[in-house]
Amino acid sequence: MLTNNEKRIIENTMESQILASPSGINTRTLMRAVHRILHTRIPNMNMHHIAGILSWVYKSYGHHFLVRTPGYSIIV
């Protein structure tokens, strides 16, 4: 289980990665990038945590999907 502080770190990192890709970013690429950036800082984090926070970021920051299909989505 992650602490609220760790969740906010993941959220902020994810949002900065999305904003760094103005033409959109593949959600799998985004999750791998967040994991790569933070895996040493938050060692108990896994892809399930990141996917859950992706859902939160998507709703809270007003992002939308350019493409939304099973296994392949682009978020902007």
N, C-alpha and C positions, 0 to 999 in steps of 0.2 A: 504494500500500500504506500502511496506517495503522500507526502505532506502537502499542505496548501502552498507552501513556499516553492516546493519542487514543481507543482502543477503550474504555478505562475511563471516559473522560469521556462518551462516547456512552451507555455502559451506565448510568451514574449518572443522566444526564439522562432517559433512557428510563424508568428505574424511578421517578423522581420524577413523571413525567407520568402513568404508570399509577396510582400511588398517589393522585394528585390527582383521579382520576376513579373514585371508589368504585363507581359503578354500571356501569363498563366504558367502554372507549374503542375506537373503530374503529381497526383496525391501520393503515389508510391515513392516517387523521387523526393518529395517533400518530407515524408516520414523517415526515409533513410537518411536524409541530410540532417534532420533534427536529432536522430539517434546518434549519428556519427559525431555531431558537435557536442552533445551532452553526455555520452555514455560514461565518460570518466568522472564527470561531476555528479551524475545521478546513476550510480551503478545498478540499482534495483529497478530501473525503468525498462519497460519492454514495448514492443510495437502496439500491444493492446492499449497501453496507457496513452500512447501518442495518438492512436486512432480515436480514442474517446475525447481527447482534448481537441483534435481536429474538428470534431462535430461541434464542440463548444465555440471554437474560434470562428467557424463557418457561420454560425447563427449570431454570435455576439458582435462581430465586426462587419457584418453586411456583405460578405463575399458571396460570389455565386459561381456555379459550375458552368464552364463553356461546353464541356462534354461530360456526360454522366452515364456511364455504362458499367456493368459488372466487371470489375477488375481493371478498369481504365477510366479515370476521371481527371479533368483539368480544372483547377480552381483559380479564380482571379479575385 
